[in-house]
Amino acid sequence: MFSLIQKVFRAAQSLDVVCERLTHLEARLTQIETKLDRFEKLADENESLWQFLDEQKEAEELFVTQSADFQDEISDILLRKLKPYGDA
């Protein structure tokens, strides 16, 4: 009878060790999930930043193209309206 009680006691101790280990692993898993969420947010933010920079570059290229077109058009208008004086 006493040996049966000892076996049950050892099994209970083993189960306590397993439960403690499981609790520790669950806590560690929660930490890892938190870090993973932070990395995912950083990845999303990084992607948004690159998209913003690409949009800015496209807008700048469009502005430069339109600016050059306006300059050419203004130059043409000025040349046509210009009246030569003298021997020109």
trRosetta pair geometry for C-beta under 8 A, 3 or more apart (Angstrom, degrees):
i j d omega theta_ij theta_ji phi_ij phi_ji
1 4 5.7 -53 -153 32 32 114
1 5 6.7 33 149 -18 64 103
2 5 5.6 -52 -152 34 36 113
2 6 6.5 38 149 -21 66 103
3 6 5.4 -49 -147 35 36 114
3 7 6.4 40 152 -21 65 102
4 7 5.7 -50 -149 33 32 112
4 8 6.5 31 152 -16 63 105
5 8 5.7 -54 -148 38 32 110
5 9 6.2 36 151 -22 65 107
6 9 5.5 -54 -146 37 31 115
6 10 6.3 32 154 -19 65 104
7 10 5.8 -53 -147 36 30 110
7 11 6.3 31 153 -19 64 106
8 11 5.6 -53 -147 37 31 113
8 12 6.3 34 152 -21 65 105
9 12 5.7 -53 -148 35 30 112
9 13 6.5 31 152 -18 63 104
10 13 5.6 -52 -148 36 32 112
10 14 6.3 35 152 -20 65 105
11 14 5.6 -52 -148 36 32 113
11 15 6.3 34 151 -20 64 105
12 15 5.5 -53 -147 37 32 113
12 16 6.5 38 150 -22 64 102
13 16 5.5 -49 -150 32 34 114
13 17 6.6 35 151 -19 64 101
14 17 5.7 -51 -151 34 34 112
14 18 6.4 34 150 -18 65 105
15 18 5.5 -51 -147 37 34 113
15 19 6.3 37 152 -20 66 105
16 19 5.6 -53 -145 37 31 112
16 20 6.3 32 154 -19 65 104
17 20 5.8 -53 -147 36 30 111
17 21 6.3 30 153 -18 64 107
18 21 5.7 -55 -147 38 30 112
18 22 6.2 33 152 -21 65 107
19 22 5.6 -53 -145 37 30 113
19 23 6.4 34 154 -20 64 104
20 23 5.7 -53 -149 35 31 113
20 24 6.4 32 151 -18 64 105
21 24 5.6 -53 -150 36 32 113
21 25 6.3 31 152 -18 65 106
22 25 5.7 -53 -145 38 31 110
22 26 6.3 34 154 -21 64 105
23 26 5.7 -52 -146 35 30 112
23 27 6.5 31 154 -19 63 104
24 27 5.8 -55 -151 35 31 111
24 28 6.4 29 152 -17 65 107
25 28 5.5 -54 -146 39 34 112
25 29 6.2 38 153 -22 66 105
26 29 5.6 -52 -146 35 31 114
26 30 6.5 36 152 -22 63 102
27 30 5.7 -52 -153 32 32 114
27 31 6.7 34 149 -18 63 102
28 31 5.6 -52 -153 34 35 113
28 32 6.4 34 150 -18 66 105
29 32 5.6 -52 -147 37 34 112
29 33 6.3 36 153 -20 66 104
30 33 5.7 -52 -146 35 31 112
30 34 6.5 35 153 -21 63 104
31 34 5.7 -54 -151 33 31 113
31 35 6.5 28 153 -15 65 105
32 35 5.7 -55 -149 38 33 109
32 36 6.1 35 151 -22 66 107
33 36 5.5 -53 -145 37 32 115
33 37 6.4 37 154 -22 64 102
34 37 5.8 -51 -151 32 30 112
34 38 6.7 31 150 -18 62 103
35 38 5.6 -53 -153 35 35 113
35 39 6.4 34 151 -18 67 104
36 39 5.6 -52 -147 37 33 111
36 40 6.3 35 153 -20 65 104
37 40 5.7 -53 -148 35 32 112
37 41 6.5 33 153 -19 64 103
38 41 5.7 -54 -151 35 32 111
38 42 6.4 32 151 -18 65 105
39 42 5.5 -52 -148 37 34 113
39 43 6.3 38 152 -22 66 103
40 43 5.5 -49 -146 34 33 113
40 44 6.4 34 153 -18 64 103
41 44 5.7 -53 -149 37 32 111
41 45 6.2 33 152 -18 65 107
42 45 5.6 -54 -145 39 32 112
42 46 6.1 37 153 -23 66 105
43 46 5.6 -51 -146 35 30 114
43 47 6.4 31 154 -19 63 104
44 47 5.7 -53 -148 36 31 111
44 48 6.4 32 152 -19 64 106
45 48 5.6 -54 -148 37 32 113
45 49 6.3 35 152 -22 65 104
46 49 5.7 -53 -150 33 31 113
46 50 6.5 28 154 -16 64 104
47 50 5.9 -54 -149 37 32 108
47 51 6.3 32 152 -19 64 107
48 51 5.6 -55 -147 38 31 113
48 52 6.3 35 153 -21 65 105
49 52 5.6 -53 -148 35 31 113
49 53 6.4 30 154 -17 65 105
50 53 5.7 -53 -147 37 33 111
50 54 6.3 36 153 -20 65 104
51 54 5.7 -53 -149 35 31 112
51 55 6.4 31 153 -18 64 106
52 55 5.7 -56 -150 37 30 111
52 56 6.4 32 152 -20 65 105
53 56 5.6 -52 -147 35 33 113
53 57 6.4 35 153 -21 65 104
54 57 5.7 -53 -149 34 32 112
54 58 6.4 31 153 -17 65 105
55 58 5.7 -53 -148 37 32 111
55 59 6.3 33 153 -19 65 106
56 59 5.7 -54 -146 38 31 111
56 60 6.3 33 154 -21 65 106
57 60 5.7 -53 -148 35 30 112
57 61 6.4 30 154 -18 64 105
58 61 5.8 -54 -147 36 31 110
58 62 6.3 32 153 -19 64 106
59 62 5.7 -54 -148 37 31 113
59 63 6.3 33 152 -20 65 106
60 63 5.6 -53 -147 36 31 112
60 64 6.3 31 154 -18 65 105
61 64 5.8 -52 -145 37 31 110
61 65 6.3 32 154 -19 64 107
62 65 5.7 -55 -147 37 30 111
62 66 6.2 25 156 -14 65 108
63 66 5.9 -57 -144 41 29 107
63 67 6.0 32 155 -23 65 109
64 67 5.6 -53 -143 37 28 114
64 68 6.4 29 156 -19 63 105
65 68 5.9 -55 -149 35 29 109
65 69 6.4 29 152 -18 63 107
66 69 5.5 -54 -148 37 34 113
66 70 6.3 34 154 -19 67 105
67 70 5.8 -54 -148 37 30 110
67 71 6.4 31 153 -20 64 105
68 71 5.7 -53 -147 35 32 112
68 72 6.4 32 154 -18 64 105
69 72 5.8 -55 -149 36 30 110
69 73 6.3 28 153 -17 65 109
70 73 5.6 -55 -145 39 31 111
70 74 6.1 31 156 -18 66 107
71 74 5.8 -54 -144 38 29 109
71 75 6.2 32 154 -20 64 106
72 75 5.7 -54 -147 36 30 112
72 76 6.4 30 154 -19 64 105
73 76 5.8 -52 -149 35 31 111
73 77 6.4 30 153 -18 64 105
74 77 5.7 -54 -147 37 32 111
74 78 6.2 31 155 -18 66 107
75 78 5.8 -56 -146 38 29 109
75 79 6.3 28 157 -19 65 108
76 79 5.9 -57 -146 37 29 110
76 80 6.4 24 157 -16 64 109
77 80 6.0 -61 -149 39 29 108
77 81 6.2 16 158 -10 66 114
78 81 6.0 -64 -141 44 28 104
78 82 6.1 44 156 -43 65 103
79 82 5.6 -42 -146 13 30 120
84 88 3.8 -137 -166 87 119 121
85 88 6.6 52 58 15 38 121
